[in-house]
Amino acid sequence: MTTRFKKEVLDTPAWWQDLDRFIEEEKAKNPGHVQSALIPVLHYVQDRYGYIPEKAANHVAQSLGVPTVYVWGVASFYSYFSLTPKGVYTIRVCTGTACYVQGSQAVLDEFARRLEIKPGESTEDGLFTLEEARCLGACGQAPVVMVNERFHAKVQPEQVSDIVADYTAEAHATLSAEE
Ligand code: FES
């Protein structure tokens, strides 16, 4: 049986109360400017869930008195916000100029081949999301890969299988420790 990984999300009444409190604070800071309140509220939701779930978008729309389609429009305009769930690990391969000339496309292709997904997709077990990034601010270390907040410098395609194996092992170890 395939192990399925998912981020722990405590969907409790207390969390929704915290969200309501945050929304009221942002509304108070931005009277009459719903969009100014909406962006920080969407950040709050995304930090919590790793993406913007439909139920949260509906709730935010209702609380701010705007149509849900407006919330979706803003969330999909900014690339920071994700409208679909992400894996436990988000692998971001930099394809900015400095990384590209050092061969980052081959690194990205190798991640895609090994994980059997395209950039922008997640593995079926919920463990990995693969993304392409534009300059991660460390051009001297090109090609650069970030896995969540962890930084991998001068990555070559031959290292991809070890990187995937290490994070897979870490996830299994975390899962066993929780059982
Ligand atoms: S181009 Fe990749 S870190 Fe700058």
Boltz pocket constraint, residues with backbone or C-beta under 6 A from the ligand:
constraints:
  - pocket:
      binder: B
      contacts: [[A, 94], [A, 95], [A, 96], [A, 97], [A, 98], [A, 99], [A, 100], [A, 134], [A, 135], [A, 136], [A, 137], [A, 138], [A, 139], [A, 140], [A, 142], [A, 144]]
      max_distance: 6.0
